[in-house]
């Protein structure tokens, strides 16, 4: 019988529902596609058909029953605010009868969940309990679908297949299927008079055809197992399942075939998405043992966005220089409270006049488009364009670096000079970008020492077509690690992490929690190519051994360098190591201006002016030397324990410094010697005596060579020895820490003021 000729009544509906074992007091989630049933007897309007269906449902569940109806809006997916009371649902394949959804939503006594993507409306005694205060996840733990399962609710699909029951996506998220991943959407939720910004997680499917949802095979298995029951009504069917039984069956089926609920065939999601997007990674080659200058020249111009082909190409090139493990964290991976974002690809982006005159484009410079911009194509008014066109806050002739990783929107960037020429009433905007399932990559170079306690050096590789921020930190770290690999007497193990900013450090830390107790501390390297003196930002604790050692090294190395407390210089990935629950004391080393400076952190920051002309290779090499000095200081710092009593008879050991020939050296020697009592480290002694760390260490090592001192090291690790300077005039050459004095002269007020895979290491050739 044709659907147009079929007839059904309220009695038919109630009888069918009871036959499907829906009972009084049940909680039922209802999907509605009334047109598939044909015409309703005696109903001349859609409203009357809606009223008939609702009456039949209430006839069956009674006053003790609760009805839930999908009122999905996908508001955040469309960058639209969500109003709990007012935003209508457009319906969809899961419920084509929009009229019934809206009819139900507007009924007195109906409540609605605050989910800005998959909201659900409910009526009955348990509606408030099921829909109120839902966590920010569409299908995850605590969602309406999870709550439905916990209370043993039922699912009723009227006029559609079981594959349209979105409860299936709840099971997919809970068991984890390879073609879906968690994606963060952000926006504004309005509930009555209250408005708040919110983020919401939606377990989306990959856009490659293989990942398209298809529940037909699952429905066949559910029917065969008797989990899904069906009754013919009019020209169609009504189906019903118990949520717990449906969950268990679906979980078992997905364990056997993780692609069962997708079109398939099964494949590597990253490869499928790359094929869909048409990724064409740039080719980058570095010579063996590439110099700092060669690394900068080869890598700086790449579009190194957070998760992108450009970033991957740069990291791959660096992996040819040192033995490197590349950790991969797939899109959607939970990293503590963070979610790994999608891969972003910009194919083309430009602004042109309506007569086709191109004004600027992504091909000219990758900063002309907002990093992670949504795609957009069409004519806009000048007023609308200005809302999405960004310029640098200071530099008129520089293109700004703007990114919208998590609060997505479309956008272009240009110089202020260009923006001032835009006087037409309308323009054409083209932004062709793709977001896809990918993997965030973290490179790790490990130089083992005698102890498994580690010092972490870290720098971020992201930021397209920029050098100082922070390719400079990466190349300095690479060269420092090369030097460390040549040493045979390291006390600590050293780890160099190359990360995408913030999320890379969080991803690595959250998937290496077992290492955190063995991380002694670290140093974040950033913005080391500009002309300013070095700036050392202390750890959040401020008084750790690393703080003391690194400060001593800075004072001895850079007479104009300065230091400041945590987050008083600049903020970057060192925050993730110092953060609550981690508390690894990580300092940062930069060449930035003080916070009060007009051009803070440096002129050209986050712009196209941050190019090779801004940085100096000599300064980068100098920063490398300082980094090595800092690491050498912490590595050789130990607590000297005296094996002598009383003042040492220096002439007996040939270490006498004549007071008349070198009064300062004599004083410094005995100042150091008098503090060796097993209670102070070398760094503490150097600080108290006002001499460079190396000078204090020279005294200690000289005394040690004569059996007068032994070094106490953690966990019995052998105390590393360093060559001692040749004696001068049968004595030891010591100089007071004049660098510290210079530092004080130039700003002393500041100084006191889950799814995780690991790719095999690639050996350097």
C-alpha positions in Angstrom: 0.0 0.0 0.0 1.3 3.5 -0.9 2.0 5.7 2.1 -0.4 8.3 0.8 -3.2 5.7 0.9 -2.4 4.1 4.3 -4.4 5.1 7.3 -3.7 4.6 11.0 -5.6 5.6 14.2 -4.7 6.5 17.7 -5.8 3.0 18.6 -3.3 1.6 16.2 -0.6 3.6 17.7 -1.3 2.6 21.3 -1.7 -1.1 20.4 1.6 -1.1 18.6 3.4 0.6 21.4 2.1 -1.9 23.9 3.0 -4.7 21.6 6.5 -3.3 21.6 6.5 -3.8 25.4 6.4 -0.1 26.3 4.6 0.0 29.6 3.2 2.5 32.1 5.9 4.3 34.0 8.5 3.7 31.3 11.1 6.4 30.3 11.0 6.4 26.5 13.2 8.3 24.0 11.1 8.8 20.9 12.4 9.5 17.3 9.5 10.6 15.0 9.2 10.3 11.2 5.4 10.4 10.9 5.2 10.7 7.1 6.5 7.2 6.7 3.4 5.9 8.4 1.0 7.5 5.9 -2.1 9.5 6.8 -3.6 9.6 10.3 -7.3 8.9 10.4 -9.4 12.0 11.1 -6.4 14.3 11.2 -6.6 17.1 8.7 -3.7 19.2 10.1 -0.2 18.5 11.2 -1.0 19.8 14.6 -3.8 17.2 15.0 -1.4 14.4 13.9 1.1 15.6 16.5 -1.6 15.7 19.2 -2.8 12.2 18.2 0.8 10.8 18.6 1.4 12.5 21.9 -2.0 11.2 23.2 -1.1 7.6 22.2 2.3 7.8 23.9 0.8 9.2 27.1 -1.9 6.5 26.9 0.8 3.9 27.1 3.4 5.4 29.6 0.7 7.0 31.8 1.2 9.8 34.3 4.2 8.0 35.8 6.0 7.8 32.5 8.6 10.2 31.0 8.9 11.0 27.3 12.1 12.4 25.8 12.3 13.9 22.3 15.4 15.0 20.3 15.4 18.7 19.7 18.9 18.9 18.2 20.0 22.3 16.9 23.8 21.9 16.2 24.0 25.6 17.2 27.7 25.5 18.2 28.6 23.6 15.1 27.3 26.5 13.1 28.9 29.2 15.3 25.5 30.3 16.6 24.3 30.9 20.2 22.0 28.5 21.7 18.9 29.7 23.6 17.5 26.8 25.7 14.0 28.3 25.6 13.8 29.7 22.1 16.2 28.0 19.6 14.1 25.8 17.4 15.2 22.4 16.1 15.4 22.0 12.3 14.9 18.2 12.6 16.9 15.7 10.5 17.0 12.1 9.4 16.8 11.1 13.1 13.4 12.8 13.4 12.0 14.3 10.2 8.7 15.4 11.8 9.9 18.8 12.8 6.3 19.9 13.6 6.0 17.2 16.3 9.4 18.1 17.8 8.5 21.8 18.0 4.9 20.9 19.2 6.3 18.9 22.0 9.1 21.4 22.9 6.5 24.2 23.4 4.2 22.2 25.6 3.7 23.5 29.2 5.7 21.6 31.6 8.3 20.4 29.1 12.0 20.9 30.1 15.0 21.0 27.8 18.6 20.1 28.3 21.3 22.8 27.9 23.2 20.8 25.2 23.9 23.4 22.4 24.3 20.6 19.9 22.1 17.7 20.9 19.5 19.1 23.2 16.7 16.9 24.4 13.2 17.9 25.5 11.4 15.9 28.1 8.0 15.6 29.9 7.1 13.6 32.9 8.2 13.0 36.5 11.9 12.1 35.7 12.4 14.7 32.9 14.2 17.2 35.1 16.4 14.6 36.6 17.5 13.3 33.2 18.0 16.7 31.5 19.2 19.1 34.2 22.9 20.0 34.7 24.2 17.8 31.9 28.0 17.8 31.5 29.5 19.4 28.4 29.4 16.2 26.2 26.8 15.1 23.6 27.3 11.4 24.0 29.9 10.8 26.7 29.6 9.9 30.4 26.8 11.7 32.1 25.1 12.7 28.9 21.3 12.3 28.4 22.0 9.0 26.6 24.2 7.7 29.4 21.5 8.7 31.9 18.8 7.0 29.8 20.9 3.8 29.9 21.4 4.1 33.7 17.7 4.3 34.4 16.9 1.4 32.0 15.0 3.6 29.5 13.7 2.5 26.2 14.1 3.9 22.6 11.2 4.1 20.2 11.8 4.9 16.5 8.6 5.8 14.7 8.8 5.5 10.9 12.6 5.3 10.6 15.3 2.6 10.9 17.1 1.8 14.1 20.3 3.3 12.6 18.7 6.8 13.1 18.6 6.3 16.9 21.4 8.5 18.0 21.9 6.4 21.1 24.2 4.4 18.8 26.6 7.3 18.9 26.7 7.1 22.7 27.9 3.5 22.5 30.4 4.4 19.9 32.0 7.0 22.1 32.0 4.9 25.2 33.7 1.9 23.5 35.8 4.1 21.2 35.5 3.5 17.5 38.3 4.4 15.1 36.2 6.6 12.7 35.0 9.0 15.4 36.8 11.5 17.6 36.0 14.1 20.3 35.9 17.6 18.9 35.5 20.8 21.0 32.9 23.4 19.9 32.5 26.7 21.7 29.8 29.3 21.9 27.2 31.0 24.1 24.3 29.4 25.9 21.4 31.5 27.0 19.0 30.1 29.6 16.4 32.6 30.7 18.2 35.7 31.8 21.5 34.0 32.2 24.1 33.9 29.4 27.4 32.1 29.6 30.2 31.0 27.3 30.7 27.3 27.1 32.7 24.5 25.4 31.0 21.3 24.3 32.4 18.0 23.2 30.8 16.2 20.2 32.1 12.8 19.1 32.1 13.5 15.4 32.9 11.1 12.6 35.7 11.5 10.0 34.4 13.2 6.9 36.0 10.6 4.6 33.2 8.6 3.0 34.3 5.5 4.9 33.3 7.1 8.2 29.7 8.0 7.2 27.3 6.6 9.8 25.4 3.5 8.7 23.4 1.6 11.3 21.7 -0.9 8.9 24.0 -3.8 9.8 23.6 -3.1 13.5 19.8 -3.0 13.0 19.9 -6.4 11.3 21.9 -7.9 14.2 19.5 -6.3 16.7 16.5 -7.8 14.9 18.1 -11.2 14.6 19.0 -11.2 18.3 15.5 -10.1 19.3 16.8 -7.0 20.9 14.9 -4.8 18.3 11.2 -5.4 18.1 9.0 -4.1 15.3 5.3 -3.6 14.6 3.7 -2.4 11.3 1.6 0.7 11.6 0.0 2.3 8.5 2.5 2.2 5.7 5.5 2.0 8.0 7.0 0.5 11.1 7.5 1.4 14.8 10.6 -0.1 16.4 11.6 -0.3 20.0 14.7 -1.4 22.0 15.6 -1.4 25.6 18.6 0.9 26.0 20.7 -1.4 28.2 20.2 -4.5 25.9 20.9 -2.3 22.9 24.1 -0.9 24.5 25.4 -4.3 25.3 24.7 -5.7 21.9 26.2 -2.7 20.1 29.3 -2.9 22.3 29.8 -6.6 21.5 29.3 -6.0 17.8 31.8 -3.1 17.8 34.3 -5.2 19.6 34.1 -7.7 16.8 34.0 -5.1 14.0 34.9 -1.5 15.1 33.6 -0.2 11.7 30.2 -1.9 11.9 28.3 1.3 12.3 30.0 3.2 9.5 29.9 2.8 5.7 33.4 1.5 5.6 35.5 -0.2 4.5 37.9 -0.1 7.5 41.1 1.9 7.0 43.6 4.2 8.7 41.5 7.3 9.6 44.5 9.6 9.1 45.3 8.2 5.7 41.6 8.4 4.7 41.3 12.0 5.8 44.6 13.0 4.1 43.3 11.5 0.9 40.0 13.4 1.3 41.7 16.7 2.0 44.4 16.2 -0.6 47.3 16.9 1.7 50.6 17.7 0.0 53.3 17.9 2.7 56.1 20.2 1.8 59.5 18.6 1.2 62.3 19.8 3.5 65.9 18.5 3.5 68.6 19.4 5.9 72.3 18.4 5.4 73.9 16.2 7.9 74.9 18.1 11.0 73.1 21.2 9.8 74.2 24.4 11.4 71.9 26.7 13.3 71.8 29.0 10.3 71.0 26.1 7.9 68.1 24.9 10.1 66.6 28.4 10.3 66.9 28.9 6.6 65.3 25.6 5.7 62.4 25.7 8.2 61.3 29.3 9.0 59.0 29.8 6.0 57.0 26.6 6.5 53.3 27.0 7.5 53.9 25.4 10.9 50.4 25.5 12.3 49.5 23.6 15.4 48.7 20.3 13.7 49.6 20.6 10.1 51.6 19.2 7.2 54.0 22.1 7.6 54.7 21.3 11.3 55.2 17.6 10.5 57.6 18.4 7.7 59.7 20.6 10.0 59.8 18.0 12.7 60.6 15.3 10.2 63.6 17.3 9.0 64.9 17.9 12.5 64.6 14.1 13.2 67.3 13.5 10.7 69.7 15.5 12.8 69.5 13.7 16.1 68.1 10.4 17.3 64.5 11.4 17.9 61.3 9.7 19.1 58.2 11.2 17.6 55.2 10.8 19.9 51.8 11.0 18.1 48.5 11.9 19.8 45.5 11.5 17.6 42.9 14.2 17.2 40.3 14.0 20.0 42.8 12.4 22.5 42.1 13.4 26.1 45.1 15.2 27.6 44.0 15.9 31.2 41.4 18.7 30.7 42.6 19.4 27.1 41.5 17.8 23.8 43.9 17.3 20.9 42.6 19.5 18.1 42.1 18.6 14.4 44.7 18.9 11.7 44.2 22.1 9.7 45.0 22.6 6.0 44.7 25.9 4.1 44.4 25.2 0.4 43.8 28.8 -0.7 42.7 32.1 0.8 42.5 35.6 -0.7 40.6 38.9 -0.7 39.7 40.5 -4.0 37.5 43.3 -5.4 34.3 42.4 -7.2 36.0 43.1 -10.5 38.5 40.3 -9.7 41.6 42.4 -8.6 43.3 40.3 -6.0 44.5 42.3 -3.0 46.4 39.7 -1.0 46.5 35.9 -0.6 47.7 33.0 1.5 50.1 32.3 -1.4 51.9 35.6 -0.7 52.3 34.9 3.0 50.7 32.2 5.3 49.9 34.8 7.9 47.3 36.4 5.6 44.7 33.9 6.9 43.8 33.3 10.5 45.4 30.0 11.7 42.6 27.4 12.0 40.2 29.7 10.1 36.9 28.1 9.1 36.2 28.0 5.4 34.2 30.9 3.9 33.5 31.9 0.4 31.3 34.8 -0.8 30.6 38.5 -1.1 30.6 40.6 2.0 30.1 44.2 2.9 33.0 46.3 3.9 31.4 46.4 7.4 31.3 42.7 7.7 34.8 42.3 6.3 36.2 44.6 9.0 34.8 42.2 11.7 37.0 39.4 10.3 40.0 41.3 9.0 42.9 41.6 11.5 45.9 44.0 11.6 48.9 44.3 13.9 48.3 46.5 17.0 51.6 48.3 16.5 53.3 47.8 13.1 51.6 49.4 10.1 53.5 47.3 7.5 53.4 43.9 9.2 50.9 41.1 8.9 49.7 39.9 12.3 49.7 36.3 13.4 46.2 35.5 14.6 45.0 32.1 15.6 41.6 30.7 16.6 42.3 27.1 17.6 39.4 26.5 19.9 36.9 29.4 19.3 36.5 29.0 15.7 35.6 31.6 13.1 36.8 32.7 9.7 39.3 35.4 9.3 41.9 37.2 7.2 44.9 39.3 8.1 46.8 42.1 6.4 48.9 45.1 7.1 47.2 48.2 8.5 48.4 50.1 5.4 46.5 47.7 3.2 43.3 47.9 5.4 43.3 51.7 5.0 43.0 51.3 1.2 39.9 49.2 1.4 37.1 51.7 0.6 34.8 49.7 -1.7 31.3 48.8 -0.4 31.7 45.1 -1.1 34.5 42.5 -1.5 34.9 38.9 -2.3 36.4 36.6 0.3 37.7 33.1 -0.4 39.0 30.9 2.4 39.3 27.2 1.4 40.4 25.3 4.4 39.9 21.8 5.7 39.8 20.4 9.3 40.5 16.7 9.5 41.5 13.9 11.8 45.2 13.9 12.3 47.9 13.4 14.9 49.6 16.0 17.0 53.4 15.3 17.1 55.9 15.8 19.8 59.6 15.2 19.1 61.8 13.9 22.0 65.6 13.7 22.0 67.0 11.8 25.1 70.6 12.0 26.2 71.0 9.5 29.0 73.1 10.2 32.1 74.1 8.2 35.1 70.8 8.9 36.8 67.3 8.3 35.5 66.3 11.7 37.0 65.8 14.0 34.0 66.2 17.7 33.2 63.7 18.7 30.5 64.6 21.3 27.8 61.6 22.4 25.8 60.7 24.6 22.8 57.7 25.0 20.5 58.0 24.5 16.7 54.6 25.9 15.7 53.8 29.4 14.4 53.9 29.7 10.6 56.6 31.6 8.9 58.2 33.1 12.0 61.7 32.7 13.4 62.2 34.2 16.8 58.9 32.8 18.1 59.9 30.0 18.4 62.1 28.4 15.8 64.9 30.2 17.6 64.3 28.1 20.7 64.1 24.9 18.7 67.5 25.4 16.9 69.2 26.5 20.1 67.9 23.4 21.8 69.0 21.1 19.0 72.5 22.4 19.0 72.7 22.2 22.8 71.6 18.6 22.6 74.3 17.8 20.0 76.9 19.1 22.4 75.5 17.1 25.4 75.6 13.9 23.3 79.4 14.3 23.0 79.8 14.2 26.8 80.4 10.9 28.7 80.1 12.0 32.3 76.6 13.4 32.5 74.9 13.0 35.9 71.3 13.6 34.8 69.4 12.3 31.8 68.4 15.2 29.5 65.2 15.3 27.5 64.6 17.8 24.7 61.0 18.2 23.8 59.9 19.9 20.5 56.2 20.6 20.9 53.2 22.4 19.4 52.6 25.2 21.9 50.8 24.4 25.2 48.8 21.4 23.9 52.0 19.6 23.0 53.5 19.8 26.5 50.1 18.9 28.1 49.8 15.9 25.8 53.3 14.6 26.5 53.0 15.2 30.3 49.6 13.5 30.5 50.8 10.5 28.7 54.1 10.2 30.7 52.8 10.7 34.2 55.1 7.9 35.4 58.1 10.2 34.5 56.9 13.3 36.4 58.3 12.2 39.8 61.7 11.7 38.1 61.7 15.1 36.4 64.1 17.3 38.4 63.2 20.4 36.5 63.5 22.1 33.2 64.2 25.1 30.9 61.9 26.4 28.2 63.7 28.1 25.3 62.0 30.9 23.4 62.6 34.1 21.5 66.4 33.9 21.6 67.3 35.6 18.4 66.4 39.2 19.2 68.9 41.9 20.2 67.9 42.1 23.9 69.9 40.6 26.8 68.9 37.3 28.2 65.9 37.2 30.5 65.5 34.3 32.9 62.0 33.6 34.3 62.2 31.6 37.5 60.0 28.6 38.4 56.8 29.0 40.3 58.6 27.8 43.4 61.4 30.3 42.8 63.9 28.8 45.3 64.7 25.4 43.8 68.2 24.1 43.0 67.5 24.8 39.3 66.6 28.4 40.0 69.8 28.9 41.9 72.0 27.2 39.4 70.5 28.8 36.3 70.6 32.2 37.8 74.3 31.8 38.7 75.0 30.7 35.1 73.1 33.7 33.7 75.0 36.2 35.9 78.3 34.8 34.9 77.5 34.6 31.2 75.5 37.7 30.3 76.5 40.9 32.2 73.2 42.6 31.1 71.0 39.6 31.7 68.1 39.9 34.2 65.8 37.6 36.0 62.3 37.8 37.4 59.7 35.7 39.2 57.4 33.2 37.5 55.1 34.7 34.9 56.7 38.1 35.2 58.7 37.9 32.0 56.4 36.0 29.6 54.2 32.9 29.7 54.5 29.8 27.6 54.9 26.0 28.0 56.8 26.4 31.3 53.3 27.0 32.8 52.3 23.4 32.0 55.3 22.0 33.9 54.9 24.3 36.9 51.1 23.8 37.0 49.1 22.2 39.8 49.4 18.4 39.8 52.7 18.6 38.0 54.9 21.0 39.9 58.1 20.4 37.9 60.2 23.5 38.4 60.7 24.8 34.8 62.3 28.1 34.2 62.3 29.9 30.8 65.1 31.6 29.0 64.3 34.3 26.5 65.6 37.6 25.1 62.5 39.7 25.7 61.9 43.2 27.0 60.5 43.8 30.4 56.7 43.7 30.7 56.6 47.5 31.1 58.3 48.1 27.7 56.2 49.5 24.9 57.4 46.9 22.4 57.1 43.9 24.8 58.0 41.2 24.3 60.0 42.5 21.2 59.2 44.6 18.2 57.8 42.3 15.5 56.2 39.8 17.9 53.5 37.7 16.3 53.9 39.2 12.8 55.5 38.9 9.4 58.3 41.1 10.8 59.5 38.1 12.7 61.7 36.9 9.9 65.4 35.9 9.5 66.3 39.6 9.4 65.1 40.0 13.0 67.4 37.3 14.5 71.2 37.0 14.7 72.9 33.7 14.3 75.6 35.0 16.7 73.0 35.6 19.3 71.5 32.2 18.9 75.0 30.6 19.3 75.5 32.7 22.4 72.2 31.5 23.8 73.2 27.9 23.1 76.4 28.5 25.0 74.4 29.9 27.9 72.1 26.9 27.9 75.0 24.6 28.0 76.5 26.6 30.9 73.2 26.4 32.8 72.9 22.6 32.2 76.6 22.1 33.2 75.9 24.0 36.4 73.0 21.9 37.5 74.7 18.7 36.3 77.8 19.3 38.4 76.2 20.9 41.4 76.6 18.7 44.4 77.1 19.0 48.2 80.7 18.9 49.1 81.4 17.1 52.4 84.6 17.9 54.2 87.0 15.1 55.1 89.3 17.6 56.8 89.0 19.4 60.2 90.2 22.8 60.8 91.7 25.1 58.2 93.5 23.2 55.4 97.3 23.5 55.3 97.3 24.6 51.6 101.1 24.6 51.1 101.2 20.9 52.0 99.0 20.2 48.9 100.5 22.8 46.6 97.2 24.9 46.5 98.4 28.0 48.4 97.4 31.4 46.9 99.6 34.1 48.2 97.6 36.9 49.8 100.1 39.5 48.7 100.0 38.5 45.1 96.3 38.0 44.7 94.3 39.2 47.6 90.9 38.7 46.0 91.6 35.1 45.0 93.0 34.3 48.4 89.9 35.7 50.0 87.6 33.9 47.6 89.4 30.6 48.1 89.1 30.7 51.9 85.5 32.0 51.7 84.6 28.9 49.7 86.6 26.5 51.9 85.1 27.8 55.1 81.6 26.9 53.9 82.3 23.3 52.9 80.6 21.4 55.7 78.2 19.0 54.0 75.2 21.3 54.4 75.5 23.5 51.3 75.7 22.8 47.6 78.3 24.3 45.4 75.7 26.7 44.0 74.8 27.8 47.5 78.4 28.3 48.4 79.0 30.3 45.2 76.0 32.5 45.9 77.0 33.2 49.5 80.6 34.0 48.5 79.7 36.1 45.5 81.8 34.1 43.1 80.9 32.4 39.8 79.8 28.8 40.1 82.8 27.6 38.1 85.1 29.3 40.6 83.5 27.6 43.6 83.5 24.3 41.7 87.2 24.7 40.9 88.0 25.0 44.6 85.8 22.0 45.4 87.3 19.8 42.7 90.9 20.8 43.7 90.2 19.8 47.3 88.6 16.7 46.1 91.6 15.7 43.9 93.7 15.7 47.1 91.1 13.6 49.1 90.1 16.5 51.2 86.5 16.6 50.0 83.9 14.1 48.8 80.7 14.9 46.9 77.3 13.8 48.1 74.9 13.1 45.2 71.4 11.9 45.1 70.8 8.1 45.1 74.4 7.3 45.0 75.1 8.6 41.5 78.7 9.2 40.8 79.6 12.8 41.3 80.7 14.1 37.9 84.1 15.7 37.8 85.1 18.4 35.4 88.6 19.4 34.5 90.2 21.8 36.9 92.0 24.9 35.6 95.8 24.7 35.8 97.1 26.3 39.0 98.7 29.7 38.7 101.7 30.3 40.9 101.1 27.1 42.8 97.6 28.3 43.5 94.1 28.6 42.1 92.8 31.4 40.0 89.6 32.8 41.4 87.6 35.9 40.3 84.7 37.4 42.1 81.4 37.4 40.3 81.7 40.7 38.5 79.0 39.6 36.0 76.6 39.6 38.9 77.5 43.1 39.7 77.0 44.2 36.1 73.6 42.6 36.2 72.7 44.5 39.3 73.8 47.7 37.6 71.4 47.1 34.7 68.2 46.3 36.4 68.7 44.8 39.8 65.3 45.8 40.9 63.8 43.2 38.5 66.0 40.4 39.8 64.5 40.8 43.3 61.1 41.7 42.4 45.0 7.6 25.7 45.3 7.0 22.5 49.0 7.5 22.1 51.4 5.9 19.7 55.2 6.2 19.6 57.0 6.2 16.3 60.4 4.5 16.4 63.4 6.8 16.9 65.2 7.9 13.8 69.0 7.7 14.1 70.9 10.7 13.0 73.2 9.9 10.0 
